[in-house]
Amino acid sequence: MNWIGLDIGGTRIKGGVLDNAGRILTRAVEDTQAKQSLRAFERQLDKLVSRLIQDAPGTLAGIGAAITGPVDPAVGCVYLPGKIRGLDRHRTVPYLRARWKVPVTADNDGRLACLAEWRAGAGRGCANLVVFTLGTGIGSGVVLDGHLLTDRHWQRGTQCGHMVIDMNGPRCLTGPRGTGESLASVTALVQSVRDHLARGLPSKLGNRAIHEIAFTDIARAVRRKDPVITDIFERWLNRFAAVVLNSYYAYTPDLIVLAGGPMHAANLILPRLESLLNGAAFRVPPDHPIPVRVARFVDDAGWIGAALSIREAACDPKQSS
């Protein structure tokens, strides 16, 4: 029996297949456009699922979807201002169920990344855990006292990226000013670098087209000790540390796990982040370290969590619809 997981984000749909033993059989990726039509979105879903089925022969038993925003497991995203046009009007779960004739469920992408790391990754067996996913935004999921947090509004534990760290900061898509997403997401970092270079500040990235600059370029410049880029990067990391610190105060986890593509540059992020957290956090005992680890599944955590969630739902009669 094979279980497909999909991770539907602002720039890509990532997917993969797990077998009954939790082994990864195959992966695939499709690029998305924020303003594409819902029909184009459906075509991309179908193309990706078809490719996964073709690349992992066997019986498809179910599909799980990790989606940004508040997610109704029986419907899909229910509210998403500004990110992916119309996604909160698309009945993603019924569409996939009708198209592929298998059980389908969905949940928030940060929560499902947390599920993956808790069940089989860097946070396996941890009773109190916070997982962050860094990418277009900042996703999160939380385990407290051995329970993955959720609630009837589908938001509990997933809003760490929307904690306000600067009341005078830029306005977030969700309304408030100075949220973690608006100041400390990878999108915010990339945009800040582009803005500085557009104003003519000297940098080794100056020979690249500004609109093409991505996180990988920034990480490379930091490793080369580019003064301008390193300064922007360190200020960004300070802001992300504020998000993590606030989340620590909210949940006092035993472990913090970081997922997402930027964790391929973990050696630039973790030492400074751990230093900032352990130097600033009020905790008992005062010298107790706050452990931070890189996710085992890095940028696969969302779709793996989605596949695990549908497998668990299908195997538990209480969760099956």
Secondary structure by P-SEA (a helix, b strand, c coil): cbbbbbbbcccbbbcccccccccccccbbbbbbccccaaaaaaaaaaaaaaaaaaccccccbbbbbbcccccccccccccccccccccccaaaaaaaaacccbbbbccaaaaaaaaaaacccccccccbbbbbbccbbbbbbbccccccccccccccccccccccccccccccccccccccccccaaaaaaaaaaaaaacccccccccccccccaaaaaaaaaacaaaaaaaaaaaaaaaaaaaaaaaaaccccbbbbbcccccccccccaaaaaaaaaccccccccccccccccccccaaaaaaaaaaaaaaaacccccc
